[in-house]
Amino acid sequence: MIRFKIKELIAEKEFKERRKITLQEIADAAGVNRTALSKMMNPSYQYSTTTKAIDSLCAYFGCKVDDVIEYIEE
């Protein structure tokens, strides 16, 4: 199973910048649909995304791919 670590990245960025970050802000800055972000954050929903979206999230958060997604054996 692939797990998206968006919540963790948001929490870390909010802590570093000492401010609240909304999904809409991330969607606008990264060019990723807000609904897609919500689906990625829902652990019970298996969401398929593009490498472009993952690349955009890496650029927004200033991180590597394995900071955004991870593989968990079922």
N, C-alpha and C positions, 0 to 999 in steps of 0.2 A: 504494500500500500504506500502511496506517496502522500506525505503530509506537508502542507504549506505552513511555514512559520511566520506568517504575516503579523499575527498578534504580538509575538515576541519582538519583532523588528520595530513595530509601532511603539511598544512600551519602552524599548531602548532609546529610540529617537526622541520620544517625549521627555524622557529623563534627561538626556544630554542637552536638549534645547529648552527644557523647563517650560513646556507649553503643551497644550492639547493639540493633537493632530487628528483631523477627521479623514474618513475614507474618501470623501469628496475631494479634499486637498490632495491626497495621494493620487487619486484617479486623474485629476487635472494635471498634476505635475508629471506623472509617469505616462500618461496617455493610455491608461488601462481603465476599462469600464468599471464603474462603481459596483454594479451588480456582480461582475466577475470577481472583484475583490471580496465581496461578501460571501460568495460561494466558496472561494479559496479558504476563507477563515472558518467555515463550518466543517468541523471534523467528521461529521456523519455523512457529508455529501462528497462523493467522488467527482471532482471537477477536472476537466481536461482543458488545458490552456496552451498557448503558443510559446515558442522560444522567444519571440519578440516581447511578449508580456513579461516573461521572466527576466529578460535582458533589461527591460525598462525599470522593473522593480529593483534589480541590482544597482542600476545607475542611480535611482532615487535614494535608496538606502545606503549607497556606497559600500556594497558588500559583494560577496561571492555567491555563486549559484547555490552552494550547499548551505548557505545561511538562509536561503529562501525556501528550499525544499529539502526533504530528506526521505529516504526509503526506510520503511518499517516492515519487518517480516511479520506476516500474519500467522 
